[in-house]
Amino acid sequence: MTFCFLRAVHYFTVHNITWRALPLDFGNWNSVWKRFSRLSNSGVFEAFFEALAGLSETAGIIQMFDSNRGPGSCLGSGLQRGQQNEALGRSKGGFSCKIHIKCDLEGLPLALT
């Protein structure tokens, strides 16, 4: 189950799709998204990247700063009532946000914001 979840997150990231577009092979897209959201909100990913940074000899030197945005939206566009404080934008595929990844010289991810 965990491996399937990790494969789903990898597929979501590599193919730059919305959660709803996940193939059925990964299970219900909403279940995958809820699990991702819970882990993200609890700080699991930050701890993971911190552990990776501890393994890197070049973690103190930023080699690359990569960013990606979900399908074609700008932050703050089309917000509905009560969403002013959320870093989400409306697009045809739903809500999306800007994702930044800081990597070391070896290309290992150090932080995700």
MMTF fields as JSON, N, C-alpha, C and O atoms, coordinates in Angstrom:
{
  "mmtfVersion": "1.0.0",
  "mmtfProducer": "UNKNOWN",
  "numBonds": 451,
  "numAtoms": 452,
  "numGroups": 113,
  "numChains": 1,
  "numModels": 1,
  "chainsPerModel": [1],
  "groupsPerChain": [113],
  "chainIdList": ["A"],
  "bondAtomList": [4, 2, 8, 6, 12, 10, 16, 14, 20, 18, 24, 22, 28, 26, 32, 30, 36, 34, 40, 38, 44, 42, 48, 46, 52, 50, 56, 54, 60, 58, 64, 62, 68, 66, 72, 70, 76, 74, 80, 78, 84, 82, 88, 86, 92, 90, 96, 94, 100, 98, 104, 102, 108, 106, 112, 110, 116, 114, 120, 118, 124, 122, 128, 126, 132, 130, 136, 134, 140, 138, 144, 142, 148, 146, 152, 150, 156, 154, 160, 158, 164, 162, 168, 166, 172, 170, 176, 174, 180, 178, 184, 182, 188, 186, 192, 190, 196, 194, 200, 198, 204, 202, 208, 206, 212, 210, 216, 214, 220, 218, 224, 222, 228, 226, 232, 230, 236, 234, 240, 238, 244, 242, 248, 246, 252, 250, 256, 254, 260, 258, 264, 262, 268, 266, 272, 270, 276, 274, 280, 278, 284, 282, 288, 286, 292, 290, 296, 294, 300, 298, 304, 302, 308, 306, 312, 310, 316, 314, 320, 318, 324, 322, 328, 326, 332, 330, 336, 334, 340, 338, 344, 342, 348, 346, 352, 350, 356, 354, 360, 358, 364, 362, 368, 366, 372, 370, 376, 374, 380, 378, 384, 382, 388, 386, 392, 390, 396, 394, 400, 398, 404, 402, 408, 406, 412, 410, 416, 414, 420, 418, 424, 422, 428, 426, 432, 430, 436, 434, 440, 438, 444, 442, 448, 446],
  "bondOrderList": [1, 1, 1, 1, 1, 1, 1, 1, 1, 1, 1, 1, 1, 1, 1, 1, 1, 1, 1, 1, 1, 1, 1, 1, 1, 1, 1, 1, 1, 1, 1, 1, 1, 1, 1, 1, 1, 1, 1, 1, 1, 1, 1, 1, 1, 1, 1, 1, 1, 1, 1, 1, 1, 1, 1, 1, 1, 1, 1, 1, 1, 1, 1, 1, 1, 1, 1, 1, 1, 1, 1, 1, 1, 1, 1, 1, 1, 1, 1, 1, 1, 1, 1, 1, 1, 1, 1, 1, 1, 1, 1, 1, 1, 1, 1, 1, 1, 1, 1, 1, 1, 1, 1, 1, 1, 1, 1, 1, 1, 1, 1, 1],
  "groupList": [{"groupName": "MET", "atomNameList": ["N", "CA", "C", "O"], "elementList": ["N", "C", "C", "O"], "formalChargeList": [0, 0, 0, 0], "bondAtomList": [1, 0, 2, 1, 3, 2], "bondOrderList": [1, 1, 2], "singleLetterCode": "M", "chemCompType": "L-PEPTIDE LINKING"}, {"groupName": "THR", "atomNameList": ["N", "CA", "C", "O"], "elementList": ["N", "C", "C", "O"], "formalChargeList": [0, 0, 0, 0], "bondAtomList": [1, 0, 2, 1, 3, 2], "bondOrderList": [1, 1, 2], "singleLetterCode": "T", "chemCompType": "L-PEPTIDE LINKING"}, {"groupName": "PHE", "atomNameList": ["N", "CA", "C", "O"], "elementList": ["N", "C", "C", "O"], "formalChargeList": [0, 0, 0, 0], "bondAtomList": [1, 0, 2, 1, 3, 2], "bondOrderList": [1, 1, 2], "singleLetterCode": "F", "chemCompType": "L-PEPTIDE LINKING"}, {"groupName": "CYS", "atomNameList": ["N", "CA", "C", "O"], "elementList": ["N", "C", "C", "O"], "formalChargeList": [0, 0, 0, 0], "bondAtomList": [1, 0, 2, 1, 3, 2], "bondOrderList": [1, 1, 2], "singleLetterCode": "C", "chemCompType": "L-PEPTIDE LINKING"}, {"groupName": "LEU", "atomNameList": ["N", "CA", "C", "O"], "elementList": ["N", "C", "C", "O"], "formalChargeList": [0, 0, 0, 0], "bondAtomList": [1, 0, 2, 1, 3, 2], "bondOrderList": [1, 1, 2], "singleLetterCode": "L", "chemCompType": "L-PEPTIDE LINKING"}, {"groupName": "ARG", "atomNameList": ["N", "CA", "C", "O"], "elementList": ["N", "C", "C", "O"], "formalChargeList": [0, 0, 0, 0], "bondAtomList": [1, 0, 2, 1, 3, 2], "bondOrderList": [1, 1, 2], "singleLetterCode": "R", "chemCompType": "L-PEPTIDE LINKING"}, {"groupName": "ALA", "atomNameList": ["N", "CA", "C", "O"], "elementList": ["N", "C", "C", "O"], "formalChargeList": [0, 0, 0, 0], "bondAtomList": [1, 0, 2, 1, 3, 2], "bondOrderList": [1, 1, 2], "singleLetterCode": "A", "chemCompType": "L-PEPTIDE LINKING"}, {"groupName": "VAL", "atomNameList": ["N", "CA", "C", "O"], "elementList": ["N", "C", "C", "O"], "formalChargeList": [0, 0, 0, 0], "bondAtomList": [1, 0, 2, 1, 3, 2], "bondOrderList": [1, 1, 2], "singleLetterCode": "V", "chemCompType": "L-PEPTIDE LINKING"}, {"groupName": "HIS", "atomNameList": ["N", "CA", "C", "O"], "elementList": ["N", "C", "C", "O"], "formalChargeList": [0, 0, 0, 0], "bondAtomList": [1, 0, 2, 1, 3, 2], "bondOrderList": [1, 1, 2], "singleLetterCode": "H", "chemCompType": "L-PEPTIDE LINKING"}, {"groupName": "TYR", "atomNameList": ["N", "CA", "C", "O"], "elementList": ["N", "C", "C", "O"], "formalChargeList": [0, 0, 0, 0], "bondAtomList": [1, 0, 2, 1, 3, 2], "bondOrderList": [1, 1, 2], "singleLetterCode": "Y", "chemCompType": "L-PEPTIDE LINKING"}, {"groupName": "ASN", "atomNameList": ["N", "CA", "C", "O"], "elementList": ["N", "C", "C", "O"], "formalChargeList": [0, 0, 0, 0], "bondAtomList": [1, 0, 2, 1, 3, 2], "bondOrderList": [1, 1, 2], "singleLetterCode": "N", "chemCompType": "L-PEPTIDE LINKING"}, {"groupName": "ILE", "atomNameList": ["N", "CA", "C", "O"], "elementList": ["N", "C", "C", "O"], "formalChargeList": [0, 0, 0, 0], "bondAtomList": [1, 0, 2, 1, 3, 2], "bondOrderList": [1, 1, 2], "singleLetterCode": "I", "chemCompType": "L-PEPTIDE LINKING"}, {"groupName": "TRP", "atomNameList": ["N", "CA", "C", "O"], "elementList": ["N", "C", "C", "O"], "formalChargeList": [0, 0, 0, 0], "bondAtomList": [1, 0, 2, 1, 3, 2], "bondOrderList": [1, 1, 2], "singleLetterCode": "W", "chemCompType": "L-PEPTIDE LINKING"}, {"groupName": "PRO", "atomNameList": ["N", "CA", "C", "O"], "elementList": ["N", "C", "C", "O"], "formalChargeList": [0, 0, 0, 0], "bondAtomList": [1, 0, 2, 1, 3, 2], "bondOrderList": [1, 1, 2], "singleLetterCode": "P", "chemCompType": "L-PEPTIDE LINKING"}, {"groupName": "ASP", "atomNameList": ["N", "CA", "C", "O"], "elementList": ["N", "C", "C", "O"], "formalChargeList": [0, 0, 0, 0], "bondAtomList": [1, 0, 2, 1, 3, 2], "bondOrderList": [1, 1, 2], "singleLetterCode": "D", "chemCompType": "L-PEPTIDE LINKING"}, {"groupName": "GLY", "atomNameList": ["N", "CA", "C", "O"], "elementList": ["N", "C", "C", "O"], "formalChargeList": [0, 0, 0, 0], "bondAtomList": [1, 0, 2, 1, 3, 2], "bondOrderList": [1, 1, 2], "singleLetterCode": "G", "chemCompType": "PEPTIDE LINKING"}, {"groupName": "SER", "atomNameList": ["N", "CA", "C", "O"], "elementList": ["N", "C", "C", "O"], "formalChargeList": [0, 0, 0, 0], "bondAtomList": [1, 0, 2, 1, 3, 2], "bondOrderList": [1, 1, 2], "singleLetterCode": "S", "chemCompType": "L-PEPTIDE LINKING"}, {"groupName": "LYS", "atomNameList": ["N", "CA", "C", "O"], "elementList": ["N", "C", "C", "O"], "formalChargeList": [0, 0, 0, 0], "bondAtomList": [1, 0, 2, 1, 3, 2], "bondOrderList": [1, 1, 2], "singleLetterCode": "K", "chemCompType": "L-PEPTIDE LINKING"}, {"groupName": "GLU", "atomNameList": ["N", "CA", "C", "O"], "elementList": ["N", "C", "C", "O"], "formalChargeList": [0, 0, 0, 0], "bondAtomList": [1, 0, 2, 1, 3, 2], "bondOrderList": [1, 1, 2], "singleLetterCode": "E", "chemCompType": "L-PEPTIDE LINKING"}, {"groupName": "GLN", "atomNameList": ["N", "CA", "C", "O"], "elementList": ["N", "C", "C", "O"], "formalChargeList": [0, 0, 0, 0], "bondAtomList": [1, 0, 2, 1, 3, 2], "bondOrderList": [1, 1, 2], "singleLetterCode": "Q", "chemCompType": "L-PEPTIDE LINKING"}],
  "groupTypeList": [0, 1, 2, 3, 2, 4, 5, 6, 7, 8, 9, 2, 1, 7, 8, 10, 11, 1, 12, 5, 6, 4, 13, 4, 14, 2, 15, 10, 12, 10, 16, 7, 12, 17, 5, 2, 16, 5, 4, 16, 10, 16, 15, 7, 2, 18, 6, 2, 2, 18, 6, 4, 6, 15, 4, 16, 18, 1, 6, 15, 11, 11, 19, 0, 2, 14, 16, 10, 5, 15, 13, 15, 16, 3, 4, 15, 16, 15, 4, 19, 5, 15, 19, 19, 10, 18, 6, 4, 15, 5, 16, 17, 15, 15, 2, 16, 3, 17, 11, 8, 11, 17, 3, 14, 4, 18, 15, 4, 13, 4, 6, 4, 1],
  "groupIdList": [1, 2, 3, 4, 5, 6, 7, 8, 9, 10, 11, 12, 13, 14, 15, 16, 17, 18, 19, 20, 21, 22, 23, 24, 25, 26, 27, 28, 29, 30, 31, 32, 33, 34, 35, 36, 37, 38, 39, 40, 41, 42, 43, 44, 45, 46, 47, 48, 49, 50, 51, 52, 53, 54, 55, 56, 57, 58, 59, 60, 61, 62, 63, 64, 65, 66, 67, 68, 69, 70, 71, 72, 73, 74, 75, 76, 77, 78, 79, 80, 81, 82, 83, 84, 85, 86, 87, 88, 89, 90, 91, 92, 93, 94, 95, 96, 97, 98, 99, 100, 101, 102, 103, 104, 105, 106, 107, 108, 109, 110, 111, 112, 113],
  "secStructList": [7, 2, 2, 2, 2, 2, 2, 2, 2, 2, 2, 2, 2, 2, 2, 6, 7, 7, 4, 4, 4, 1, 7, 4, 4, 4, 7, 7, 2, 2, 2, 2, 2, 2, 2, 2, 2, 2, 2, 2, 2, 2, 6, 2, 2, 2, 2, 2, 2, 2, 2, 2, 2, 2, 2, 7, 6, 6, 6, 6, 1, 7, 7, 3, 3, 3, 3, 3, 3, 1, 6, 6, 7, 7, 6, 6, 6, 6, 7, 7, 6, 6, 7, 6, 6, 1, 7, 7, 3, 3, 3, 6, 6, 3, 3, 3, 7, 3, 3, 3, 3, 3, 3, 7, 6, 6, 1, 7, 3, 3, 3, 3, 7],
  "xCoordList": [0.825, 0.0, 0.868, 0.607, 1.886, 2.77, 3.538, 3.695, 4.019, 4.771, 3.885, 4.339, 2.62, 1.681, 1.47, 1.391, 1.38, 1.225, 2.435, 2.285, 3.626, 4.846, 4.927, 5.36, 4.515, 4.487, 3.487, 3.747, 2.352, 1.339, 1.87, 1.665, 2.55, 3.122, 4.201, 4.294, 5.008, 6.034, 5.387, 5.829, 4.354, 3.661, 3.064, 3.184, 2.419, 1.816, 2.858, 2.6, 4.037, 5.099, 5.73, 5.895, 6.08, 6.772, 5.886, 6.358, 4.614, 3.72, 2.989, 2.228, 3.216, 2.649, 1.143, 0.662, 0.41, -1.028, -1.77, -1.161, -3.084, -3.899, -4.115, -3.939, -4.498, -4.75, -5.851, -5.783, -6.859, -7.978, -7.542, -8.225, -6.413, -5.941, -5.072, -4.572, -4.888, -4.107, -4.776, -5.991, -4.009, -4.591, -5.19, -4.733, -6.198, -6.881, -5.972, -6.293, -4.838, -3.878, -3.417, -3.045, -3.441, -2.964, -4.074, -3.825, -5.28, -6.409, -7.188, -6.981, -8.069, -8.897, -8.018, -7.274, -8.108, -7.255, -7.472, -6.522, -8.704, -8.997, -8.336, -7.888, -8.274, -7.603, -6.105, -5.498, -5.515, -4.084, -3.832, -2.884, -4.688, -4.505, -4.656, -3.872, -5.655, -5.853, -4.633, -4.204, -4.08, -2.895, -1.715, -0.985, -1.534, -0.461, -0.64, 0.319, -1.858, -2.148, -1.864, -1.261, -2.295, -2.042, -0.543, -0.069, 0.204, 1.651, 2.334, 3.24, 1.89, 2.476, 2.219, 3.128, 0.994, 0.638, 1.313, 1.53, 1.647, 2.27, 3.791, 4.437, 4.369, 5.802, 6.664, 7.887, 6.04, 6.792, 7.772, 8.914, 7.34, 8.217, 9.405, 10.518, 9.173, 10.273, 11.306, 12.51, 10.831, 11.742, 12.519, 13.706, 11.857, 12.506, 13.618, 14.728, 13.32, 14.333, 15.471, 16.624, 15.149, 16.185, 17.126, 18.34, 16.56, 17.382, 18.26, 19.426, 17.712, 18.508, 19.64, 20.764, 19.343, 20.368, 21.495, 22.654, 21.169, 22.182, 23.128, 24.251, 22.687, 23.517, 24.401, 25.302, 24.142, 24.838, 26.027, 25.925, 27.142, 28.328, 28.227, 28.924, 27.355, 27.247, 25.926, 25.508, 25.273, 23.957, 24.003, 23.002, 25.149, 25.265, 25.398, 25.291, 25.626, 25.79, 24.593, 24.334, 23.873, 22.697, 23.137, 23.715, 22.872, 23.204, 22.031, 22.212, 20.84, 19.69, 18.475, 18.3, 17.66, 16.391, 15.326, 15.201, 14.562, 13.588, 12.199, 11.911, 11.35, 9.975, 9.03, 9.389, 7.828, 6.827, 5.478, 5.256, 4.608, 3.264, 2.286, 2.478, 1.238, 0.186, -0.413, -0.031, -1.312, -1.808, -2.226, -3.234, -1.481, -1.744, -2.537, -3.585, -2.097, -2.802, -1.805, -0.641, -2.275, -1.466, -2.008, -3.211, -1.13, -1.58, -2.533, -2.306, -3.583, -4.531, -5.576, -6.451, -5.526, -6.507, -7.766, -7.69, -8.905, -10.172, -10.496, -11.179, -10.026, -10.301, -11.759, -12.354, -12.32, -13.676, -13.646, -12.583, -14.82, -14.903, -14.259, -14.49, -13.456, -12.822, -11.483, -10.863, -11.021, -9.769, -8.655, -7.619, -8.851, -7.876, -6.522, -5.497, -6.49, -5.239, -4.597, -3.572, -5.174, -4.639, -3.745, -4.051, -2.643, -1.73, -2.159, -1.379, -3.409, -3.948, -4.52, -5.051, -4.409, -4.984, -5.956, -5.828, -6.912, -7.928, -7.445, -6.954, -7.584, -7.274, -8.336, -9.222, -8.256, -9.225, -9.199, -10.233, -8.025, -7.881, -8.225, -8.18, -8.567, -8.865, -7.89, -7.39, -7.616, -6.678, -5.252, -5.007, -4.327, -2.918, -2.082, -2.588, -0.805, 0.071, 1.467, 1.779, 2.289, 3.669, 4.514, 4.459, 5.295, 6.135, 7.595, 7.985, 8.403, 9.834, 10.63, 10.305, 11.676, 12.549, 13.982, 14.504, 14.613, 16.02, 16.843, 16.575, 17.857, 18.685, 20.148, 20.575, 20.91, 22.343, 23.083, 22.455, 24.405, 25.211, 25.038, 25.281, 24.626, 24.439, 23.029, 22.704, 22.197, 20.824, 19.864, 18.717, 20.304, 19.422, 18.549, 19.06, 17.257, 16.37, 16.677, 16.92, 16.662, 16.94, 15.719, 15.533, 14.887, 13.716, 12.637, 12.922, 11.408, 10.252, 9.355, 8.963, 9.031, 8.115, 7.019, 6.144],
  "yCoordList": [-1.194, 0.0, 1.257, 2.185, 1.297, 2.457, 2.627, 3.744, 1.516, 1.6, 2.131, 2.922, 1.702, 2.186, 3.697, 4.427, 4.154, 5.593, 6.364, 7.403, 5.867, 6.544, 6.56, 7.55, 5.472, 5.441, 6.461, 7.107, 6.615, 7.582, 9.009, 9.815, 9.325, 10.669, 10.914, 12.007, 9.897, 10.017, 10.266, 11.141, 9.509, 9.677, 11.078, 11.74, 11.524, 12.857, 13.941, 14.894, 13.784, 14.777, 14.752, 15.797, 13.573, 13.449, 13.877, 14.523, 13.52, 13.794, 15.132, 15.503, 15.854, 17.195, 17.204, 17.97, 16.343, 16.212, 16.655, 16.943, 16.705, 16.97, 15.645, 14.574, 15.731, 14.505, 13.685, 12.456, 14.35, 13.648, 12.843, 11.898, 13.21, 12.535, 11.31, 10.671, 10.98, 9.787, 8.545, 8.39, 7.663, 6.421, 5.588, 5.654, 4.819, 3.992, 2.928, 2.365, 2.646, 1.677, 2.067, 1.202, 3.36, 3.853, 3.918, 4.311, 3.544, 3.62, 4.915, 5.628, 5.198, 6.397, 7.639, 7.761, 8.563, 9.759, 10.556, 11.128, 10.605, 11.401, 10.807, 11.544, 9.489, 8.831, 9.124, 9.376, 9.091, 9.399, 10.842, 11.128, 11.756, 13.173, 13.411, 14.154, 12.787, 12.976, 12.499, 13.15, 11.361, 10.844, 11.793, 12.084, 12.274, 13.226, 14.493, 15.001, 14.991, 16.21, 16.026, 16.897, 14.894, 14.625, 14.561, 15.141, 13.85, 13.741, 15.095, 15.435, 15.856, 17.176, 18.115, 18.805, 18.134, 19.013, 18.611, 19.452, 17.334, 16.873, 17.052, 16.794, 17.488, 17.762, 16.568, 16.619, 15.493, 14.289, 14.575, 14.116, 15.327, 15.593, 16.468, 16.256, 17.45, 18.286, 17.448, 17.631, 16.53, 15.648, 14.749, 14.496, 14.273, 13.437, 14.205, 13.695, 15.428, 16.227, 16.628, 16.723, 16.859, 17.173, 15.982, 16.154, 14.778, 13.571, 13.398, 13.022, 13.667, 13.596, 14.617, 14.318, 15.819, 16.859, 16.436, 16.775, 15.705, 15.221, 14.212, 14.038, 13.548, 12.571, 13.197, 12.544, 14.46, 15.117, 15.932, 16.66, 15.8, 16.597, 18.018, 18.917, 18.224, 19.534, 20.23, 21.135, 19.817, 20.37, 21.869, 22.562, 22.375, 23.8, 24.665, 25.888, 24.054, 24.794, 24.503, 23.351, 25.538, 25.347, 25.278, 26.231, 24.179, 23.985, 24.382, 25.022, 24.006, 24.143, 24.518, 24.033, 25.366, 25.707, 25.509, 26.324, 24.45, 24.083, 24.426, 24.34, 24.811, 25.076, 24.566, 24.44, 24.281, 23.772, 24.236, 24.359, 24.483, 24.898, 23.91, 23.419, 23.632, 22.778, 23.436, 24.562, 22.807, 23.243, 24.701, 25.074, 25.525, 26.899, 27.82, 28.307, 28.08, 29.067, 29.953, 29.595, 31.096, 32.011, 31.958, 31.797, 32.093, 32.081, 33.231, 34.358, 32.93, 33.969, 34.241, 35.078, 33.575, 33.854, 33.038, 31.861, 33.652, 32.953, 32.385, 31.366, 33.016, 32.487, 32.686, 33.722, 31.698, 31.801, 32.349, 32.473, 32.675, 33.236, 32.309, 31.1, 32.861, 32.085, 31.482, 30.788, 31.731, 31.145, 32.185, 31.899, 33.376, 34.445, 34.099, 34.553, 33.298, 32.981, 31.699, 31.278, 31.066, 29.826, 30.132, 31.021, 29.398, 29.589, 28.688, 27.881, 28.842, 28.016, 28.897, 29.975, 28.44, 29.154, 28.25, 27.026, 28.833, 28.074, 27.867, 28.799, 26.648, 26.353, 25.402, 24.986, 25.059, 24.132, 22.793, 22.138, 22.384, 21.102, 21.151, 20.121, 22.312, 22.445, 23.399, 24.319, 23.19, 24.046, 23.567, 22.369, 24.493, 24.135, 25.167, 26.212, 24.865, 25.784, 25.696, 24.76, 26.652, 26.682, 25.841, 26.022, 24.923, 24.041, 24.347, 24.367, 24.584, 24.85, 23.735, 23.299, 23.281, 22.254, 22.774, 23.151, 22.789, 23.177, 21.902, 20.998, 21.822, 20.621, 20.952, 22.099, 19.922, 20.112, 19.897, 19.698, 19.936, 19.787, 18.419, 18.267, 17.442, 16.099, 15.887, 14.805, 16.917, 16.822, 16.201, 15.926, 15.971, 15.427, 16.542, 17.618, 16.309, 17.341, 17.621, 16.702, 18.901, 19.308, 19.907, 19.748, 20.596, 21.253, 21.394, 21.516, 21.376, 21.519, 22.58, 22.462, 23.611, 24.643, 24.883, 25.718],
  "zCoordList": [0.0, 0.0, 0.0, -0.765, 0.84, 0.902, -0.394, -0.887, -0.949, -2.199, -3.317, -4.145, -3.351, -4.356, -4.192, -5.18, -2.949, -2.688, -3.193, -3.837, -2.908, -3.366, -4.886, -5.476, -5.521, -6.983, -7.515, -8.53, -6.845, -7.269, -7.163, -8.07, -6.062, -5.893, -6.947, -7.506, -7.211, -8.251, -9.614, -10.359, -9.941, -11.219, -11.318, -12.349, -10.235, -10.188, -10.458, -11.193, -9.856, -9.992, -11.378, -12.006, -11.851, -13.136, -14.305, -15.241, -14.251, -15.375, -15.257, -16.15, -14.165, -13.982, -14.262, -15.095, -13.554, -13.755, -12.502, -11.471, -12.606, -11.419, -10.701, -11.282, -9.432, -8.672, -9.331, -9.348, -9.871, -10.51, -11.729, -12.125, -12.324, -13.538, -13.24, -14.165, -11.968, -11.631, -12.215, -12.094, -12.844, -13.358, -12.224, -11.083, -12.548, -11.549, -10.943, -9.896, -11.591, -11.051, -9.649, -8.855, -9.343, -8.05, -7.012, -5.872, -7.377, -6.456, -6.667, -7.649, -5.748, -5.819, -5.664, -4.691, -6.63, -6.598, -5.32, -4.785, -4.819, -3.637, -2.396, -1.517, -2.322, -1.197, -1.223, -0.182, -2.414, -2.553, -2.144, -1.413, -2.617, -2.292, -0.788, -0.198, -0.168, 1.281, 2.063, 3.015, 1.657, 2.344, 2.156, 3.104, 0.923, 0.642, 1.48, 2.06, 1.539, 2.291, 3.784, 4.41, 4.36, 5.782, 6.072, 7.049, 5.214, 5.42, 5.269, 6.029, 4.285, 4.048, 5.232, 5.693, 5.71, 6.831, 8.132, 9.004, 8.271, 9.513, 9.513, 10.529, 8.397, 8.34, 7.95, 8.082, 7.472, 7.103, 5.972, 6.013, 4.964, 3.828, 4.217, 3.735, 5.086, 5.554, 6.299, 6.118, 7.135, 7.872, 6.916, 7.121, 5.886, 4.882, 4.171, 4.016, 3.742, 3.045, 3.985, 3.564, 5.245, 6.224, 6.412, 6.527, 6.443, 6.552, 5.318, 5.436, 4.14, 2.909, 2.941, 2.535, 3.423, 3.505, 4.436, 4.199, 5.487, 6.421, 5.793, 6.265, 4.739, 4.038, 2.964, 2.437, 2.641, 1.539, 2.041, 3.029, 1.352, 1.696, 1.145, 1.615, 0.146, -0.489, -0.164, -0.887, 0.908, 1.246, 1.521, 1.333, 1.961, 2.256, 1.019, 1.104, -0.116, -1.371, -2.263, -2.61, -2.627, -3.478, -4.935, -5.458, -5.575, -6.98, -7.858, -8.894, -7.451, -8.318, -7.483, -6.365, -8.027, -7.397, -8.449, -9.364, -8.338, -9.353, -8.858, -7.665, -9.777, -9.383, -10.459, -11.63, -10.025, -10.928, -10.42, -9.216, -11.333, -10.948, -11.554, -12.666, -10.806, -11.342, -12.569, -12.886, -13.263, -14.559, -14.615, -14.015, -15.316, -15.728, -14.841, -15.264, -13.651, -12.838, -12.123, -11.946, -11.721, -10.907, -9.494, -9.286, -8.536, -7.146, -6.901, -7.341, -6.204, -5.845, -6.907, -6.686, -8.047, -9.089, -8.836, -8.482, -9.014, -8.919, -7.554, -7.459, -6.5, -5.164, -4.792, -5.091, -4.147, -3.653, -2.236, -1.629, -1.716, -0.383, 0.646, 0.617, 1.549, 2.597, 2.202, 3.008, 0.982, 0.524, 0.387, -0.212, 0.929, 0.771, 1.364, 0.855, 2.439, 3.117, 2.619, 3.157, 1.605, 1.06, -0.137, -0.932, -0.265, -1.391, -2.543, -3.047, -2.945, -4.009, -5.107, -4.838, -6.324, -7.453, -8.188, -8.138, -8.861, -9.594, -11.026, -11.663, -11.526, -12.919, -13.447, -12.701, -14.715, -15.289, -14.562, -14.429, -14.092, -13.411, -11.939, -11.266, -11.421, -9.992, -9.341, -9.989, -8.071, -7.359, -7.594, -7.731, -7.639, -7.792, -7.045, -6.637, -6.869, -6.167, -6.757, -7.493, -6.44, -6.912, -5.968, -4.751, -6.524, -5.725, -6.037, -7.205, -5.013, -5.174, -4.505, -3.401, -5.188, -4.621, -4.636, -5.685, -3.464, -3.36, -3.341, -2.55, -4.22, -4.337, -4.068, -4.201, -3.684, -3.483, -4.806, -5.845, -4.766, -5.977, -6.632, -7.829, -5.863, -6.402, -6.947, -7.435, -6.864, -7.343, -6.359, -6.71, -5.123, -4.102, -3.53, -3.217, -3.389, -2.843, -1.38, -0.597, -1.02, 0.353, 1.031, 2.237, 0.257, 0.845, -0.211, -1.402, 0.241, -0.613, 0.01, 1.171, -0.753, -0.259, -1.264, -1.036]
}
